[in-house]
């Protein structure tokens, strides 16, 4: 079951956060049928690649998962697109559908075409890749939506600079926790505080904005990394380096 879930999770995050373009997401949110169908083709295609089904049950599972993804995305279009809670509810529903398929048909990964030719640690690599994408890129969308109500207070800086900083800090947290050196996060917080001090020391609203954004970003990365470690603990070890706890 865990191997199947890890494979489906990687396929999901690739479809939602890597191969889905900004224009596709905007058109889909506006009710564009063509954008939705293109996205679902990506969802189904990546799930097929991840599982490589060899029988009707596997194909039906992929078809059902793709249909569920489409229904969840359609439901999201009814909610505000500039708020955090629809994003969180959407992703929670997608993860629940993945877990349901993995629990119902736990042997999908094992029965997949060519599984025996793949390294035993392949599911662990899938979990690691999915966790990295969720911590960094998905985290960027999540924190951006979470901070949207206070967007008028944001710092003026390099175009896209805040997004890049967020990706880097969440990526570093992901690596630090996986490497068993979570204490390094304290150094990361201290370094960011020093660098931001000059920009926010005279403005209380701006300093509060930076503190909220930093804590939200760090909390997201830490939670995703812990979930990734928990998932990988039920999978074959990676070996060298062994990132499992």
C-alpha positions as CSV (number, residue, x, y, z in Angstrom):
1,X,0.0,0.0,0.0
2,X,2.7,2.5,1.0
3,X,4.6,1.9,-2.3
4,X,1.4,2.5,-4.3
5,X,0.6,5.7,-2.4
6,X,4.2,7.1,-2.8
7,X,4.0,6.5,-6.6
8,X,0.6,8.1,-6.9
9,X,1.7,11.0,-4.7
10,X,4.6,11.8,-6.9
11,X,2.4,11.7,-10.0
12,X,-0.1,14.0,-8.3
13,X,2.4,16.7,-7.3
14,X,4.0,16.6,-10.7
15,X,0.6,17.2,-12.3
16,X,-0.5,19.9,-10.0
17,X,2.7,21.8,-9.2
18,X,5.3,21.1,-11.9
19,X,3.6,20.5,-15.3
20,X,0.5,22.6,-14.7
21,X,1.3,26.1,-16.0
22,X,0.0,29.4,-14.5
23,X,-2.1,30.0,-17.5
24,X,-3.6,26.5,-17.4
25,X,-4.4,27.0,-13.7
26,X,-6.0,30.4,-14.3
27,X,-8.1,29.1,-17.2
28,X,-9.2,26.1,-15.2
29,X,-10.2,28.3,-12.2
30,X,-12.3,30.4,-14.5
31,X,-14.2,27.3,-15.7
32,X,-12.3,26.6,-18.9
33,X,-13.2,23.1,-20.1
34,X,-10.2,22.8,-22.4
35,X,-7.7,23.6,-19.6
36,X,-9.4,21.2,-17.2
37,X,-9.3,18.4,-19.8
38,X,-5.6,19.1,-20.5
39,X,-4.9,19.0,-16.8
40,X,-6.8,15.7,-16.4
41,X,-4.8,14.2,-19.3
42,X,-1.6,15.1,-17.4
43,X,-3.1,13.6,-14.1
44,X,-4.1,10.4,-15.8
45,X,-1.0,10.1,-17.9
46,X,1.4,10.6,-15.0
47,X,-0.6,8.1,-12.9
48,X,-0.3,5.6,-15.7
49,X,3.5,6.1,-15.8
50,X,3.7,5.8,-12.0
51,X,1.8,2.6,-11.7
52,X,2.2,1.0,-15.2
53,X,-0.9,-1.1,-14.8
54,X,-1.1,-4.5,-16.5
55,X,-4.8,-5.4,-15.9
56,X,-8.2,-3.9,-16.0
57,X,-8.3,-3.2,-12.3
58,X,-5.2,-1.0,-12.5
59,X,-6.6,0.9,-15.5
60,X,-10.0,1.4,-13.8
61,X,-8.1,2.7,-10.7
62,X,-6.3,5.3,-12.8
63,X,-9.5,6.3,-14.6
64,X,-11.4,6.6,-11.2
65,X,-8.6,8.6,-9.7
66,X,-8.6,11.0,-12.8
67,X,-12.3,11.4,-12.6
68,X,-12.1,12.1,-8.8
69,X,-9.4,14.7,-9.5
70,X,-11.6,16.4,-12.0
71,X,-14.6,16.6,-9.7
72,X,-12.5,18.0,-6.9
73,X,-11.1,20.6,-9.2
74,X,-14.6,21.5,-10.4
75,X,-15.7,21.9,-6.8
76,X,-12.8,24.2,-6.1
77,X,-13.9,26.6,-8.9
78,X,-17.0,27.4,-6.7
79,X,-14.8,28.7,-3.9
80,X,-12.7,31.9,-3.7
81,X,-9.5,31.5,-5.7
82,X,-7.5,34.0,-3.6
83,X,-7.8,32.3,-0.2
84,X,-5.8,29.6,1.5
85,X,-8.6,27.4,2.7
86,X,-9.9,26.3,-0.8
87,X,-6.3,25.4,-1.7
88,X,-5.9,23.4,1.5
89,X,-9.3,21.6,1.1
90,X,-8.5,20.8,-2.5
91,X,-5.2,19.2,-1.7
92,X,-6.6,17.4,1.3
93,X,-9.3,15.9,-1.0
94,X,-6.7,14.9,-3.6
95,X,-4.6,13.2,-0.9
96,X,-7.6,11.4,0.5
97,X,-8.4,10.0,-3.0
98,X,-4.9,8.8,-3.4
99,X,-5.0,7.1,0.0
100,X,-8.3,5.5,-0.9
101,X,-7.0,4.0,-4.1
102,X,-3.8,2.8,-2.4
103,X,-5.8,1.2,0.5
104,X,-8.3,-0.4,-1.8
105,X,-5.7,-1.8,-4.3
106,X,-2.5,-1.9,-2.3
107,X,-0.7,-4.1,-4.9
108,X,-0.9,-1.8,-7.8
109,X,2.7,-0.8,-7.6
110,X,4.0,-4.4,-7.2
111,X,1.8,-5.6,-10.1
112,X,3.0,-2.8,-12.4
113,X,4.8,-3.6,-15.6
114,X,8.5,-3.7,-15.1
115,X,8.5,-3.2,-11.3
116,X,11.0,-6.0,-10.9
117,X,13.5,-4.2,-13.1
118,X,13.4,-1.0,-11.0
119,X,15.6,-0.5,-7.9
120,X,13.9,-1.5,-4.6
121,X,14.3,2.0,-3.3
122,X,12.2,3.5,-6.2
123,X,9.2,4.2,-4.0
124,X,11.4,5.9,-1.5
125,X,12.8,8.1,-4.2
126,X,9.2,8.9,-5.3
127,X,8.3,9.9,-1.7
128,X,11.4,12.0,-1.4
129,X,10.7,13.8,-4.7
130,X,7.1,14.4,-3.8
131,X,8.0,15.7,-0.4
132,X,10.6,18.1,-1.9
133,X,8.0,19.5,-4.4
134,X,5.4,19.9,-1.7
135,X,7.8,21.6,0.7
136,X,9.1,24.1,-1.9
137,X,6.9,24.8,-4.9
138,X,3.5,23.8,-3.4
139,X,4.6,25.7,-0.2
140,X,5.1,28.8,-2.3
141,X,1.4,28.7,-3.5
142,X,0.2,27.9,0.0
143,X,2.0,30.6,1.8
144,X,1.2,33.1,-0.9
145,X,-2.5,32.5,-0.5
146,X,-2.2,32.4,3.3
147,X,-0.5,35.9,3.2
148,X,-2.9,37.4,0.6
149,X,-5.0,39.3,3.1
150,X,-1.9,41.4,4.1
151,X,-0.5,41.7,0.6
152,X,-0.6,45.5,0.8
153,X,2.1,45.4,3.5
154,X,4.6,43.3,1.6
155,X,8.2,44.4,1.1
156,X,9.2,46.1,-2.1
157,X,12.2,44.2,-3.5
158,X,13.5,42.3,-6.5
159,X,10.7,40.9,-8.8
160,X,10.0,37.4,-7.6
161,X,12.6,37.7,-4.8
162,X,10.3,36.8,-2.0
163,X,9.2,33.7,-3.9
164,X,12.8,32.6,-4.5
165,X,13.7,33.2,-0.8
166,X,10.7,31.1,0.3
167,X,11.6,28.2,-2.0
168,X,15.2,28.3,-0.8
169,X,14.4,28.5,2.9
170,X,11.8,25.7,2.7
171,X,14.2,23.6,0.7
172,X,16.9,24.1,3.3
173,X,14.5,23.1,6.1
174,X,13.6,20.0,4.1
175,X,17.2,19.0,3.8
176,X,18.1,19.8,7.4
177,X,15.3,17.7,8.9
178,X,16.0,14.8,6.5
179,X,19.7,14.9,7.4
180,X,18.9,14.8,11.2
181,X,20.2,18.3,11.8
182,X,17.0,20.2,12.6
183,X,18.9,22.4,15.0
184,X,20.2,24.2,11.9
185,X,16.8,25.7,11.5
186,X,17.5,28.0,14.4
187,X,20.5,29.3,12.5
188,X,18.4,29.9,9.5
189,X,15.8,31.9,11.5
190,X,18.5,34.0,13.1
191,X,20.2,34.7,9.7
192,X,16.9,35.7,8.1
193,X,16.1,37.9,11.1
194,X,19.4,39.8,10.8
195,X,19.1,40.3,7.1
196,X,15.5,41.6,7.4
197,X,16.1,43.7,10.5
198,X,17.1,46.9,8.6
199,X,14.0,46.8,6.4
200,X,11.4,46.2,9.1
201,X,12.7,47.8,12.3
202,X,10.9,51.1,11.8
203,X,7.5,49.7,10.7
204,X,5.6,47.4,13.1
205,X,3.0,46.3,10.5
206,X,5.8,45.3,8.1
207,X,7.7,43.5,10.9
208,X,4.6,41.5,11.8
209,X,4.0,40.6,8.2
210,X,7.5,39.3,7.9
211,X,7.2,37.3,11.1
212,X,3.9,35.8,10.1
213,X,5.2,34.9,6.7
214,X,8.4,33.4,8.0
215,X,6.7,31.3,10.7
216,X,4.1,30.1,8.2
217,X,6.7,29.2,5.6
218,X,8.9,27.4,8.2
219,X,5.9,25.6,9.7
220,X,4.8,24.4,6.3
221,X,8.2,23.1,5.4
222,X,8.6,21.4,8.8
223,X,5.2,19.7,8.6
224,X,5.7,18.5,5.1
225,X,9.2,17.1,5.9
226,X,8.0,15.2,9.0
227,X,5.2,13.7,6.8
228,X,7.8,12.7,4.2
229,X,10.0,11.1,6.9
230,X,7.0,9.2,8.2
231,X,6.1,8.0,4.7
232,X,9.7,7.0,3.9
233,X,9.9,5.0,7.2
234,X,7.5,2.5,5.7
235,X,9.5,2.1,2.5
236,X,12.8,0.4,1.6
237,X,15.8,2.5,2.7
238,X,17.6,4.6,0.2
239,X,21.0,3.4,1.2
240,X,23.7,5.9,0.7
241,X,22.9,8.4,2.0
242,X,20.3,6.9,4.2
243,X,17.8,9.7,4.8
244,X,15.3,7.7,6.8
245,X,15.1,8.4,10.6
